[in-house]
Structures are given as structure tokens and as C-alpha cells.
């Protein structure tokens, strides 16, 4: 049961990162092209990459637990 809770927690964190990335992109779209907009887009990109890595590590952990 403890493993399930850890999986749920990490999944929630991954989802939160993706929501943050979406918020940054929404804000970036409100701005005119320029450095501020580019910075927000870059932050969103990094958040998506972190979420992807987090999801991959969950998948790897799950596979290792079944082996």
C-alpha cells in the first residue's frame, strides 16, 4: 500500500508541473513577442521536461517493482 501512495503522490506532482507549464504558456500568449514572452515559454518548456522525466522515473520504478 505504501508504494501505491508514493505513486499517487508523484503522479500528482507531475500533473501539477504540467498545470504550471500551461499557466506559463497562457501568460506568454498574452504578451507581445519579445524577451519576456520568450522567457515564459522557456520556463514552460523546462517544466514540461521535468514532468516528462518525473513520469518516466515512475514508469521505471513500477517496472523494477514488478521484476
N, C-alpha and C positions, 0 to 999 in steps of 0.2 A: 504494500500500500504506500510506503514511503516513496518508492520510485515513481508511482503514478502522480503523487503530489509534486514531485520535483519536475516531472514532465509538464504538468499543467502550469506550474509557475514559469518555466522557461517559455512555454508557448505564449503565455500572457505577456511576457516581456517582449517577445518577438513581435507580437501584434501591436504592442504599444509603440515600438520603434517604427513600424510601418505607418501607424497613425500620425506620428510626429513627422515623418517624411512627407506624408500627404499634406499636412498643415503647412510645412515649409514651401511645398510646391504651390499651394493655393496662394500663399502670400507672395511668392515670387511672381506669379501670373498677374498680380495686381500692380506690379511695378513696371515702369518703363524699362526697356533694355538698358543695361549698364552694370557697373560693378556690384551694386547692392543686390540686384536680381541674380546675377551670376553666383554670388556668394550663397544666397539662399538655395539655389539649385544644387550647388556643390554639397551643402550640408545635407540636403535631401538624399543625394546620391550616396553619401557616406553612411547615412542612417539605413538606407536600403541594403547596402553591402553588409553592414553589421547584422541586420536582421537575417539576411541570407546565410551568413556564416553561423549565426546562432541556430537557425533551423537545421542546418547541415550537421552541426555538432549534436543536436538532439537525435537526428536520424542515425548518426554513427553510434551514439550511446545506446539507442534502442537495439540496433543490430548486434552490438557487442554483448548486450544483456541476454539476447536470445541464443547466442553461440554456445 
